[in-house]
């Protein structure tokens, strides 16, 4: 069973402002912040955070940022309305659930990246 805390990450992770991602110092900062976290699996992140939802969301947001930055994606191009953002969040959570269910020891960064690609149709 996947920890429910990990499944709730979509609500915050895909709400990142596109203008924040476009600022070069912020992009560099996010990449640096994420670099030390990329070794985590679904299970290891829950373990090291003590299943703290805020901590899990923080890590996943950084991993989403890396995925978006690497592809030079402006999230506003894909989610211009509140309704569309809600759809993307729901799809993202489902993709994360499926990815972690398939392999709880897989690198979470890969699962996040795959979920971003699928949700945004890339």
TIVEX-485774 format. One record per residue: x, z, y negated of N, C-alpha, C, O, CB in turn; residue number from 1; residue in three letters. Coordinates in steps of 0.02 Angstrom, whole numbers. Glycine has a CB too. Example, Ala and Ser with C-alpha at 12.3 -4.5 7.8 and 13.67 -1.06 7.14 Angstrom:
2
SITE      nX      nZ      nY     caX     caZ     caY      cX      cZ      cY      oX      oZ      oY     cbX     cbZ     cbY  seq  type
SITE     660     390     284     615     390     225     660     390     165     712     423     166     565     452     224    1   ala
SITE     642     354     112     684     357      53     645     394      -2     670     402     -57     704     286      30    2   ser
This chain:
122
SITE      nX      nZ      nY     caX     caZ     caY      cX      cZ      cY      oX      oZ      oY     cbX     cbZ     cbY  seq  type
SITE      42       0      59       0       0       0      44       0     -62      91      40     -67     -48      61       0    1   unk
SITE      30     -45    -108      69     -50    -169      48       7    -217     -11      21    -224      59    -119    -203    2   unk
SITE      97      37    -247      84      92    -294      41      65    -351      57      14    -381     151     121    -321    3   unk
SITE     -13     100    -366     -60      77    -418     -27      73    -486     -47      33    -528    -120     124    -422    4   unk
SITE      25     113    -498      59     111    -563      94      44    -573      94      18    -629     110     167    -567    5   unk
SITE     122      16    -521     155     -48    -528     105    -103    -542     121    -151    -577     195     -65    -465    6   unk
SITE      45     -97    -517      -5    -149    -526     -34    -151    -596     -63    -202    -616     -60    -140    -477    7   unk
SITE     -26     -99    -635     -56     -97    -701     -11    -127    -755     -29    -127    -813     -73     -27    -719    8   unk
SITE      46    -153    -736      95    -176    -784      71    -237    -825      93    -247    -881     159    -194    -749    9   unk
SITE      26    -276    -797       5    -336    -832     -27    -323    -899     -24    -365    -944     -42    -374    -790   10   unk
SITE     -59    -266    -907     -94    -252    -969     -48    -249   -1029     -69    -265   -1085    -132    -188    -964   11   unk
SITE      14    -230   -1020      61    -227   -1076     112    -283   -1073     132    -308   -1126      97    -160   -1075   12   unk
SITE     132    -304   -1015     187    -350   -1009     175    -418   -1041     221    -447   -1070     204    -359    -938   13   unk
SITE     115    -444   -1036     102    -510   -1064      74    -509   -1135      54    -560   -1161      54    -546   -1020   14   unk
SITE      73    -451   -1166      49    -446   -1235     106    -448   -1285      95    -435   -1345      10    -383   -1243   15   unk
SITE     165    -465   -1263     222    -465   -1307     212    -518   -1362     190    -573   -1348     288    -479   -1268   16   unk
SITE     227    -500   -1421     218    -545   -1478     269    -601   -1476     328    -589   -1466     223    -507   -1544   17   unk
SITE     247    -663   -1485     292    -719   -1483     343    -717   -1540     400    -739   -1531     253    -784   -1487   18   unk
SITE     325    -690   -1598     373    -688   -1652     429    -639   -1638     485    -648   -1663     338    -669   -1717   19   unk
SITE     416    -587   -1599     468    -540   -1580     518    -576   -1534     578    -565   -1540     439    -478   -1545   20   unk
SITE     493    -617   -1489     537    -651   -1442     578    -705   -1477     631    -723   -1451     497    -682   -1386   21   unk
SITE     557    -731   -1533     593    -785   -1566     650    -759   -1608     695    -797   -1625     546    -825   -1608   22   unk
SITE     650    -696   -1627     703    -668   -1668     766    -660   -1626     764    -625   -1575     682    -600   -1699   23   unk
SITE     821    -692   -1645     881    -693   -1604     908    -623   -1587     923    -611   -1529     934    -732   -1640   24   unk
SITE     915    -577   -1636     940    -511   -1616     895    -476   -1565     919    -441   -1521     948    -467   -1677   25   unk
SITE     831    -486   -1572     785    -455   -1525     792    -486   -1456     791    -450   -1406     712    -462   -1550   26   unk
SITE     800    -551   -1453     809    -585   -1389     873    -560   -1355     872    -544   -1296     813    -661   -1398   27   unk
SITE     927    -556   -1393     989    -531   -1365     981    -459   -1342    1005    -440   -1288    1046    -536   -1417   28   unk
SITE     948    -419   -1382     937    -349   -1364     897    -344   -1299     915    -305   -1255     901    -312   -1421   29   unk
SITE     843    -383   -1294     801    -380   -1234     841    -402   -1172     833    -373   -1119     739    -425   -1243   30   unk
SITE     882    -453   -1179     923    -475   -1123     972    -421   -1102     982    -410   -1042     960    -540   -1141   31   unk
SITE    1003    -389   -1150    1050    -335   -1135    1014    -276   -1102    1038    -247   -1053    1085    -311   -1199   32   unk
SITE     955    -259   -1129     916    -203   -1100     896    -218   -1028     897    -173    -986     854    -190   -1143   33   unk
SITE     878    -279   -1014     855    -297    -948     912    -303    -898     901    -293    -838     817    -362    -951   34   unk
SITE     971    -318    -921    1028    -331    -876    1040    -274    -826    1055    -287    -768    1091    -342    -916   35   unk
SITE    1033    -213    -847    1045    -156    -803     986    -139    -758     990     -90    -720    1062     -97    -843   36   unk
SITE     933    -178    -762     872    -163    -724     856    -215    -671     811    -206    -631     814    -156    -770   37   unk
SITE     892    -270    -672     875    -327    -631     885    -317    -556     864    -358    -516     915    -386    -653   38   unk
SITE     916    -263    -537     929    -248    -466     869    -214    -432     870    -205    -371     990    -205    -460   39   unk
SITE     819    -195    -469     763    -158    -440     716    -200    -399     704    -259    -413     724    -124    -495   40   unk
SITE     689    -169    -347     634    -197    -308     570    -161    -330     572    -116    -371     647    -189    -230   41   unk
SITE     514    -182    -303     451    -147    -317     458     -73    -299     441     -29    -338     392    -179    -279   42   unk
SITE     483     -62    -239     490       7    -216     540      47    -256     527     105    -274     510       7    -143   43   unk
SITE     599      18    -270     650      57    -305     630      75    -376     648     128    -401     716      18    -305   44   unk
SITE     593      31    -409     571      46    -477     522     105    -477     527     150    -518     538     -15    -509   45   unk
SITE     476     105    -430     429     161    -425     468     225    -409     452     278    -437     376     147    -369   46   unk
SITE     517     219    -366     556     278    -347     596     306    -406     594     366    -419     604     261    -289   47   unk
SITE     633     264    -441     676     289    -495     636     312    -556     660     354    -594     725     235    -516   48   unk
SITE     576     286    -565     536     307    -622     491     366    -604     457     393    -648     494     249    -647   49   unk
SITE     491     385    -541     444     437    -520     373     415    -526     327     455    -536     455     500    -561   50   unk
SITE     362     349    -521     296     318    -527     266     328    -597     205     326    -605     249     346    -475   51   unk
SITE     309     338    -647     286     345    -716     265     276    -743     306     231    -750     342     376    -760   52   unk
SITE     201     269    -757     174     205    -776     206     177    -840     220     118    -844      99     210    -787   53   unk
SITE     219     220    -889     250     196    -951     320     169    -937     340     119    -966     254     253   -1002   54   unk
SITE     357     203    -894     425     180    -877     422     114    -840     463      69    -852     461     233    -836   55   unk
SITE     375     107    -794     368      45    -756     350     -12    -803     379     -66    -799     314      52    -701   56   unk
SITE     302       0    -847     282     -51    -896     341     -72    -939     350    -131    -952     224     -26    -940   57   unk
SITE     381     -24    -961     439     -39   -1002     487     -86    -967     511    -134    -996     474      25   -1022   58   unk
SITE     501     -72    -904     547    -114    -865     519    -183    -855     554    -233    -865     563     -81    -797   59   unk
SITE     456    -187    -836     425    -253    -824     420    -293    -888     429    -354    -886     356    -244    -792   60   unk
SITE     407    -261    -944     405    -297   -1008     473    -330   -1021     476    -386   -1046     386    -250   -1065   61   unk
SITE     526    -294   -1006     593    -322   -1017     605    -381    -970     635    -431    -990     647    -268   -1005   62   unk
SITE     581    -376    -909     589    -431    -862     547    -491    -882     569    -548    -874     571    -408    -791   63   unk
SITE     487    -479    -908     446    -534    -933     481    -566    -993     481    -628    -998     375    -508    -954   64   unk
SITE     509    -526   -1036     545    -553   -1095     602    -598   -1073     611    -652   -1102     572    -495   -1138   65   unk
SITE     639    -578   -1023     694    -620    -997     667    -687    -973     695    -739    -988     732    -584    -940   66   unk
SITE     613    -685    -935     583    -746    -910     561    -792    -967     575    -852    -966     523    -730    -865   67   unk
SITE     528    -763   -1017     505    -803   -1074     563    -829   -1116     563    -887   -1138     457    -762   -1118   68   unk
SITE     612    -787   -1128     670    -807   -1168     709    -862   -1133     728    -911   -1165     716    -746   -1182   69   unk
SITE     721    -854   -1069     759    -904   -1032     726    -973   -1033     761   -1024   -1030     768    -882    -960   70   unk
SITE     661    -974   -1037     624   -1038   -1039     605   -1059   -1110     572   -1110   -1120     562   -1032    -996   71   unk
SITE     624   -1019   -1159     607   -1031   -1229     532   -1042   -1237     510   -1090   -1269     646   -1092   -1255   72   unk
SITE     495    -996   -1208     422   -1000   -1209     395    -957   -1266     414    -898   -1273     391    -977   -1142   73   unk
SITE     351    -985   -1306     315    -948   -1356     248    -930   -1324     205    -974   -1314     305    -989   -1424   74   unk
SITE     239    -868   -1309     179    -845   -1273     115    -863   -1311      63    -873   -1280     182    -771   -1261   75   unk
SITE     119    -867   -1376      60    -885   -1416      34    -955   -1399     -25    -970   -1408      76    -880   -1491   76   unk
SITE      78    -997   -1374      57   -1065   -1354      12   -1063   -1292     -25   -1110   -1279     118   -1108   -1340   77   unk
SITE      15   -1009   -1255     -24   -1003   -1193     -81    -953   -1199    -126    -953   -1157      22    -982   -1137   78   unk
SITE     -80    -911   -1250    -131    -858   -1256    -149    -848   -1329    -127    -801   -1361    -106    -792   -1225   79   unk
SITE    -189    -893   -1355    -207    -892   -1425    -266    -845   -1440    -276    -825   -1498    -224    -962   -1449   80   unk
SITE    -304    -827   -1389    -362    -785   -1400    -358    -721   -1358    -321    -718   -1309    -427    -823   -1384   81   unk
SITE    -397    -671   -1378    -400    -610   -1339    -425    -623   -1268    -401    -594   -1220    -445    -558   -1374   82   unk
SITE    -474    -668   -1262    -501    -685   -1197    -449    -716   -1152    -444    -699   -1093    -561    -732   -1205   83   unk
SITE    -409    -761   -1180    -357    -794   -1140    -303    -744   -1121    -277    -746   -1065    -326    -853   -1180   84   unk
SITE    -285    -699   -1166    -235    -647   -1149    -261    -603   -1092    -223    -585   -1048    -219    -604   -1211   85   unk
SITE    -325    -587   -1094    -355    -547   -1040    -352    -584    -973    -337    -555    -921    -428    -528   -1057   86   unk
SITE    -366    -649    -975    -361    -690    -914    -290    -691    -888    -279    -682    -828    -385    -762    -928   87   unk
SITE    -242    -701    -932    -172    -702    -912    -150    -635    -882    -114    -633    -832    -127    -720    -971   88   unk
SITE    -172    -580    -914    -155    -513    -887    -182    -505    -817    -146    -482    -772    -183    -458    -933   89   unk
SITE    -245    -524    -806    -275    -517    -740    -238    -560    -689    -225    -538    -633    -350    -537    -742   90   unk
SITE    -222    -621    -707    -185    -666    -663    -115    -638    -648     -91    -641    -592    -179    -736    -693   91   unk
SITE     -83    -610    -700     -16    -582    -692     -17    -523    -644      25    -518    -599      12    -561    -760   92   unk
SITE     -65    -479    -651     -71    -421    -607     -81    -445    -535     -51    -418    -489    -130    -376    -629   93   unk
SITE    -123    -495    -526    -135    -521    -458     -71    -550    -428     -56    -538    -370    -191    -575    -460   94   unk
SITE     -35    -588    -468      28    -617    -444      79    -563    -427     114    -567    -377      58    -664    -497   95   unk
SITE      82    -511    -468     127    -455    -455     107    -420    -390     149    -402    -349     128    -406    -514   96   unk
SITE      43    -408    -382      17    -376    -322      37    -416    -260      62    -389    -211     -60    -368    -325   97   unk
SITE      25    -481    -263      41    -524    -206     116    -524    -193     138    -520    -135      17    -595    -219   98   unk
SITE     156    -529    -245     229    -532    -237     256    -468    -207     298    -470    -162     262    -545    -303   99   unk
SITE     234    -411    -231     258    -348    -204     231    -335    -134     265    -306     -92     237    -290    -251  100   unk
SITE     170    -357    -120     141    -348     -53     180    -391      -3     189    -370      55      66    -367     -53  101   unk
SITE     202    -449     -23     238    -493      22     306    -465      41     329    -474      97     246    -562      -9  102   unk
SITE     339    -432      -7     406    -405       7     421    -350     -43     444    -364     -98     460    -461       5  103   unk
SITE     409    -288     -24     419    -231     -68     492    -220     -86     507    -183    -133     391    -169     -36  104   unk
SITE     538    -250     -48     610    -242     -60     639    -302     -99     698    -301    -115     646    -234       7  105   unk
SITE     598    -352    -113     622    -410    -151     639    -389    -222     611    -340    -248     568    -467    -152  106   unk
SITE     683    -425    -254     700    -410    -323     639    -417    -367     606    -469    -368     757    -456    -348  107   unk
SITE     624    -365    -404     566    -366    -448     572    -419    -501     522    -450    -520     557    -297    -480  108   unk
SITE     632    -431    -526     642    -483    -577     619    -551    -551     590    -590    -589     716    -486    -598  109   unk
SITE     632    -565    -488     610    -628    -459     534    -631    -453     504    -684    -464     641    -638    -391  110   unk
SITE     504    -575    -434     432    -573    -429     400    -581    -498     351    -617    -505     409    -506    -397  111   unk
SITE     428    -548    -548     403    -554    -617     410    -627    -640     363    -655    -668     441    -506    -664  112   unk
SITE     469    -656    -630     481    -724    -652     433    -773    -618     405    -818    -651     553    -744    -637  113   unk
SITE     424    -764    -554     376    -807    -518     305    -799    -545     269    -848    -553     378    -791    -442  114   unk
SITE     286    -736    -558     218    -724    -585     210    -756    -654     157    -784    -668     205    -648    -589  115   unk
SITE     260    -751    -696     257    -782    -762     248    -857    -755     205    -887    -787     320    -765    -805  116   unk
SITE     289    -887    -712     285    -960    -703     216    -981    -678     187   -1029    -703     339    -983    -653  117   unk
SITE     190    -946    -628     125    -964    -600      69    -954    -650      25    -997    -658     111    -923    -537  118   unk
SITE      70    -898    -685      17    -882    -733      16    -932    -791     -37    -951    -815      25    -811    -760  119   unk
SITE      75    -953    -812      78    -999    -869      78   -1072    -847      83   -1117    -889     141    -985    -910  120   unk
SITE      73   -1084    -782      70   -1152    -757     134   -1191    -764     132   -1251    -778      15   -1188    -790  121   unk
SITE     189   -1158    -756     255   -1191    -764     283   -1215    -697     337   -1243    -695     304   -1143    -797  122   unk
